[in-house]
Amino acid sequence: MAVFIGFTDASDMVKRCYGIADRVRRDGRIEDADLKRGQLACEILFSSDIYGSGLDRVATTGLDDADAIGLLRRIQVKMLNLRY
């Protein structure tokens, strides 16, 4: 999945995600490619029953569908604002 999202492999994804988080905290901005990778990973993990929480979301996160979609939408808006 990490390669599909655009990373070299899973360890590259973990390493780069820490770097992305540091840049966001420091500057509030990240490169467009990293933003797209991060948003895609978040969307997959929220919704996919194969690669993410999917139908087990309530058990793994405590969020029902309405709360999870609301949170996902807030994340998407926040990521969109980082882009511009």
C-alpha positions as CSV (number, residue, x, y, z in Angstrom):
1,M,0.0,0.0,0.0
2,A,2.9,2.4,0.8
3,V,4.2,2.0,-2.8
4,F,0.7,2.6,-4.2
5,I,0.5,5.8,-2.2
6,G,3.8,6.9,-3.6
7,F,6.5,5.9,-1.1
8,T,9.4,3.6,-1.8
9,D,8.3,1.0,0.7
10,A,6.7,0.9,4.2
11,S,9.8,2.0,6.1
12,D,10.2,5.0,3.7
13,M,6.6,5.9,4.4
14,V,7.1,5.8,8.2
15,K,10.3,7.8,8.0
16,R,8.8,10.4,5.6
17,C,5.6,10.8,7.6
18,Y,7.6,11.8,10.7
19,G,9.4,14.4,8.5
20,I,6.1,15.6,7.1
21,A,4.6,16.0,10.6
22,D,7.7,17.9,11.7
23,R,7.4,20.3,8.8
24,V,3.7,20.9,9.4
25,R,4.4,21.7,13.0
26,R,7.3,23.9,12.2
27,D,6.1,25.7,9.0
28,G,2.5,24.8,8.6
29,R,3.2,23.8,5.0
30,I,4.3,20.7,3.2
31,E,5.1,19.8,-0.4
32,D,2.2,19.1,-2.6
33,A,3.2,15.5,-3.3
34,D,3.5,14.8,0.4
35,L,0.2,16.4,1.1
36,K,-1.5,14.2,-1.6
37,R,0.2,11.1,-0.2
38,G,-0.9,11.9,3.4
39,Q,-4.5,12.6,2.4
40,L,-4.7,9.5,0.3
41,A,-3.3,7.4,3.2
42,C,-5.8,9.0,5.6
43,E,-8.8,8.3,3.3
44,I,-7.7,4.7,2.7
45,L,-7.2,4.1,6.4
46,F,-10.6,5.6,7.3
47,S,-12.6,3.8,4.8
48,S,-11.0,0.6,3.6
49,D,-12.0,-2.6,5.2
50,I,-8.9,-4.3,3.7
51,Y,-6.2,-1.7,4.4
52,G,-7.7,0.3,7.2
53,S,-10.3,0.3,10.0
54,G,-13.3,0.1,7.6
55,L,-16.2,-1.8,9.2
56,D,-14.1,-2.3,12.5
57,R,-13.8,1.5,12.9
58,V,-16.1,1.7,15.9
59,A,-14.0,-1.0,17.7
60,T,-10.6,0.4,16.7
61,T,-11.3,4.1,17.1
62,G,-14.5,4.5,19.0
63,L,-16.0,6.6,16.2
64,D,-19.3,5.7,14.6
65,D,-19.7,6.4,10.8
66,A,-21.1,9.9,11.2
67,D,-18.3,11.0,13.6
68,A,-15.7,9.3,11.4
69,I,-16.9,11.0,8.2
70,G,-17.1,14.3,10.0
71,L,-13.6,13.9,11.2
72,L,-12.4,12.9,7.7
73,R,-14.0,15.9,6.2
74,R,-12.3,18.2,8.7
75,I,-9.0,16.6,7.9
76,Q,-9.6,17.0,4.2
77,V,-10.4,20.7,4.6
78,K,-7.3,21.2,6.8
79,M,-5.1,19.5,4.2
80,L,-6.7,21.6,1.4
81,N,-5.9,24.8,3.4
82,L,-2.3,23.6,3.8
83,R,-2.1,23.4,0.0
84,Y,-2.9,27.0,-0.6
